[in-house]
Amino acid sequence: MLFRRVQCSVQELLQRFTTFEEGADYFGLYKTLATISAIHYDAASWRDWTLWIIYRMLPVLVNASYFYKVYRLIILPEDSASAAIIIASAWGFTEGTLRIGIIESRYSALARIMAFLNDRSYRRQDALVRQQRAALFAENNRIQLVLVATMLMEAIWFMTTQLFSRDAFMLQINGRVVENVAVQVLYGLLSNVWGMIYVLSFAIFYIIMNTFQLEMRILLESMCSVESTVLQRTRRPIGVVDIVGTSSHSSQSGHSSNLEQRAFWSILQQELNSHISRHVQLLDHLKIFSSIVGPFSFVQFYGTFALIADCGFILSIEGLSAHGMIYLLFVTVLVFQSFIICRGIEKINDLNEAIGQALYAGFDWPVLLRYSDCFRNQYRTARHSLLLVIGRSQKGFQCSYGGLGGISMERFAQLMQKSYSLLTILLQFAK
């Protein structure tokens, strides 16, 4: 009976995060996982806040214990493998702390971005757009569940193969390992919380970038269809020459052509205003996002740089054994995270540039957008709107590593080169 209830609860939970509805929250699953992983919690009262601080302090104490191990390592040096493990762990926990600090300090801005992306009023009635958003909702949540499952498997692997076989991973007091098994198990579990922090603190940026990319693609599709939409709404899919008023055979047909032109310019400006407004909103929120992802990427870049080299050093000593595979998996996660951030920013920039190009090249402007004395104000307004979109799309979405160079695939290649160089130095030092 109990098993049946648990099964139903799990199924209901999975359905909640895999079924897209009108009011579905793109970030609902993340917020739940962030609370479990001690990343962020919206406390409703001082009592909740107090309990949250106590809960968050538990992994912080683990981090402090590794600094103690580093201190002991300076006084009493150990073998190269143990020293590398302790330094890598302390460095990784510290990077996790910095990640949480960045998220917490800018969470109000992140909350505004999440609220904006959850507002799906733009092209809400379009069935295809709804399908795209539903697919994104399911994909993001599926990836998060896969990440959590992977981290749980790694935690089990760590607890069974690493924790009790290496003093470096165990709780120590005055340089001696605590003999109590229950204490060491709890210590190992809290250490694994940092793995969840490391992965899920990145997940929020991945979800936001994914959602921005989708909204940019939707806007790009809208820009590409401006011509057909305008002509369809003016009910003149053919005879474009008459719409722009290049001929008139009688006063009645001239009056009709004049009305058609007026309708054309009015509908065109409505369409442009709608899409331009959406473009401006996206770029404004991307600007806020860049102010957050920049410092985060700075920590990510240099933290990954050191951890890849350190884990590679450990692997060079231990090889691809049962002990060494966990470091290979961790390095894979590090590289994947850095690649996703660099590639994600480039994709957003590419989509932004494509929006201006699509609006310019995808519309038969020489035929449709002709100057007319009767509609010179409408012509100038439409022309100004077009130049505004093209100009903003060419400027691009600027995002840098805390002011030290832009985030791009070129920067990712530099990370790999620097990590390899540092690893080479460490290997020479070990010899």
N, C-alpha and C positions, 0 to 999 in steps of 0.2 A: 504493500500500500504506500509506504514511504517512498519507495523507488519510483512508483508510478507518479506521485506528486512532483518529485524532483524532475522526472522526465518531462512532464507537462510544463513545469516552470521554465526549463531550459528551452523547450520548443517555442513557448510564448515569447521568451526573451529574444531568441534568434529571429522569429517572425517580425518582432518589433523593429529590429535593426536591418532587416533585409527587404521589408515591404515598404514601398514608397507611397506615401499618402500626401494629401494637399498640404498639411501642416508639418510634414516630416522635417526633422532637424538633421542637416548634414553632419553636425558635430555632436549629436546626442551620445553616440557610442564612445567617442573620444573623451567627452566630459566624464563619463562613468569610469573609463579606464584611467584617466588622469587622477581621479580621486583615489582609486585603489593603489596607484603607483606613487602617491604622495607628491604629485606635480602641482595640482591646483584643486581647491575646493571652495565653493561659494557658501561660506558659513552663514546660517540664518540667525544665530544668536551667539552671545559670548561663550556659552557652554560648548556649543559646537566648535567655535574657534579654539577654545582651550584644548578640547580633545584632538582637534586637527593638528595643533602645534605639537602635542605630545606624540602623536602618531608619526608626524614628519621628523621629529628628532631622532627616532630609532635608527633610520638609515644614516643620519648625520653622525651618530655615535660610531657607526661602523667606519665611516670615512675617517673620523678622528683616530680610531684604532690603527688604521693603516699609516697615518702620519707618525704615530708612535713607532710603528715598525720601521719606517724610514729613518727616524731618529736613532733607533737601535742599530740600524744598518750602518749608519755613519760611524757610530762608536765601535761596533763589532762587525766588520765586513763579513758577508757570507759568500757562498759560491755564486757564480755569475747568473745561473738560472733563477735561483731564489731572489737575488737582488733585482733582476729584470722583472720578475712577477710582482714583487712588492711595489716597485716604482710604477709599473704599468697600471696596477690596481689603484694606487693613490692618485695617479694622473687622471685615470678614467673617472674616478669618483669626483674629483675636483672639477673636471669638465662638466659632469652631470650637474653639479651644484651651480656652476656658472650658467648652464642652460636654463635651469629652473629660475635662477635670478633674473635672467632676461625675460622669460615668459611672464613671471609675476610682476616685474616692474612695468611691463607694457601690456598687461592683460586687458586693461580697459580699451586700448586701441585694437587688440585682437578681438575683443568682444564686439566692437563696432564693425569690424571686417566680417566676422561671422554672421552678425545680424543682417548686414548688407547682402551677403551671399545667400542667406536663407530667404531673402525677399525675392520671390520668383515672379513678380508681377509683369516683368518684361516678357512679352510673347507668351503669357500664361495660357492663352486659349489654343495655342498651336500644339496639335497632337504630337508632331515629330519632336518638338522641343521638350515636351513633357516626357517622352520616351527617353530622350538623351539624358535628362536630369535624373530620371528614375534609374537608368543604367549606371550613372555616376554614383548615386547614393548607394546602390548595391555593391559596386566595385570598391568604393572607399571603405565601407564597413567590412567587406570580405577580406581586404588586404589587412585591416587592423586585426581581425580575428586570426588570420594566418600568422601575423607578427607575434601575437600573444601566444598562440600555440607553439610557435618556434621557440620563443623565450622560455616557455614552460618545459619544453623538451631539453633545452640547453641547461635549465636549472636542475632538472633531474640528472642529466649527464654530469654536471658539476658536483652535485651532492654525492653521487655514487662513485665517481672516478677521481675527483680532485680534492675535495674538502678534507677527508681524513688521511690522504696520502701525502699531503704537503703541509709542513708547518707554516709556510708563508700564507696559506689561506685560512689558518685557524686562529682563534682568539688567543692572544698571549698576554701574560702579565709578568713584568720584569724579565722578559725574554723567555719565559716558560709557557708551554702550551697548557691551557686549562683542560683538565682531564674529564670534566663532566660532558657526557655525550649530548644531553639535552641542550646544554648551553651552546655547544658547537653547531648543532643542527639549527637552532634559532639564529645563530650568528651567520650561518651559511644562507639561510632563507632571506635574512635582511641584506646580505651581500647581493643576492639575486634581484632584490628590489631595484638596485642601481642599474641592472641590466634593462629592466622594464623602463626605468626613467630615461636611460640613454636612447632607447628605441622610440618610446612614445613622445618624448619631447621633440623628436624630429617629425613624428607622424602628423602633428598639427600643421606644420609648414607644408608637408606633402599634400595633405587634404586641401589646404587653402590654394596651393598652386594648381592642383588638379581642377578645382572648381573655377578658378580664374581662367584657366585654359578653355574649359567648356563654355563659359560665358563669352569669352572672346570669339570662339568658333561660332556660337549662335549669332553674335553681332556681325561677324564676317559674312555668314550666310544671308543675314538681313540686308547688308550693304550690297551684296551681289544681286539681290532680287529687287532692288529699288526700282529699276526701270520697268520690269514686268508688273510690279505692284501698282506703280503710278498709272501706267497705260491701261491696266485692267480696271482700276477704279474710275478712270475717266471714260471707260466704255468705248475706247477707241484703240483696240489692239492693232488695227491697220490704219492706213491713211495718216501717218505721222506728220506728213507735210501740212495737212489741214490743221493739226493741233498747234503747230508753231506759227500758223498764219502766213504761209508763203503764197497762198492763192485765195482768190475770192471771186466768184462769178456773178453774184447778185447781192443786193442789199440784205436779203433774207439770209442767204448763206454766209454773208459777212457777219451778220449779227450772231448767227449760230457759231461761227468760228471764234468770234470774240468771247462768247460764253465758254466755249471749250478751252480756250487759252487760259481764261480766268480760273476755270476748274483745275486745269493742269498745274498751273503755278501754285495754287492753294494746296492741292494734294501733295505736290512735290515738297513744298516747304514743311508740311505736316510730317511727312515721312522722314525728311532729313532731320528735323528738330527732334523727333523721337529717338532716332539712332544716334545722333550727335550727343544728346543728353545722356544716353546710356554709355557712350564712349567716354565722356567726361567723367561720369561717376566711376567707371572702372579704373580710369587712370588716376583719379584722386585717391581711391582706396588702395591702388597699387603703390602709390607714393607712400602712404602710411605703412603698407606692408614692407616696403623696401627699408624703412627706418628700423624695422624690427628684425627682418631676416638678415640685414647687413651685419650687426653685432653677433647674431647667432652663427652666421656663416664664418665670421672671423674666429670664433671659438672652435667651430667645427673644423675649420681648415688646419689651424695649428695643433689642435688636439689630435686630429686624425694623423697629421704629419708625424707626430711623436709616437703615437700608439701603433701605427703600422710598422714603423721601424723597430719598436720595442718587441712587438709580437713576432715580427719576422726574425728578430734575434733569438727569441725563445725557440721558435720553430727550427732554426738552424742548429740549435744545440740538441733538441729532443727529437727532431724529425717528425714524420707524420704517424706518430703513435697514437694510442688512445688518449694520452695526455695532451699531445700536440694538436689534435684535430679541433679541440675547442678554441684554440687560438686562431686557427685557420678560418673557422666559422666567424669569429669575431672580426678578423681582418676583412672578410668578405662583406660583413655588415657595414663596416666603416667605409669601404670603397663604394659600396652601393649607395649609401646616404650622400656622400659627396657628389657622386655622379648624378643622382636624382636632383639635387639642388641646382647644380650647374646646368643640367639639361633642361630642367623645368623653367628656369629664368630665361634661357635662350628661346624656348618654345613660345613663352609669353611675348617676348620681343618680336619674334617672327610673325606671330599672329597680329600683333599691333601694326607692324609694317604692312602686312597683307591687307588690312582693312582699308588703308588709304589707297593702295594700289588697285584694289577691287572696285572701289567707288570711282576712281578715275578711269580705269581701263574697261570696266564692265558696263559703262553707261555710254550710249551713243550721243555724247555731248554736242558734237558739231551739228547734229540734226535737231536734237531736242532743246538744247540750251542756247537759243539764238537771241540776240538783243532785239528788243522791240520798244519803240517810244511809248507805246501804250502801257507796257508792263516793265518799264525800266527799273522801278523800285523792287519788283519781285525778282527780276534778273540779278540785280546787285546783291540782294539778300541771299539768294541761292548760291551765287558765286562766292560770296563771303563764307557761307556755311561749308562749301566744298573745300575752300582753301584752309579753313580752320581744321577740318578733319585730316586733310593731307599733311598739313604742317605738324599736327600733334602726333600723327602716326610715324612720321619720319624722325621725330625727335627721339623716339624709343623710350623704353622703360629702364631708367638708370638704377642699377643696384650694385653696390660694391661691398667688399670685405672691410667694413668699418672705415672706408676711405682709402684703403690700401689696394686699389685695383678692382676692376669689375668682375662680377661673377659670370663665368663663361666656361665653355668646354676647354678653352685654352688654359684657363686657370686650373682646371681639373688635371690637365696633362702636366702642369707645373708641380702640382701636389704629388703626383706619382713619381716625377723625377727627383724631387727633394726628399721624398720618403726613401727612395732607393739609395740616394747619396748618403743619407744619415745611417741607413742600415749597413752600407759598405763600411762606413767609419766604425760602427759598433763591432762589426765582424773583425776588422783589423785590430781593434782594441782588445777583443777577446783572445786573439792569437798572441 
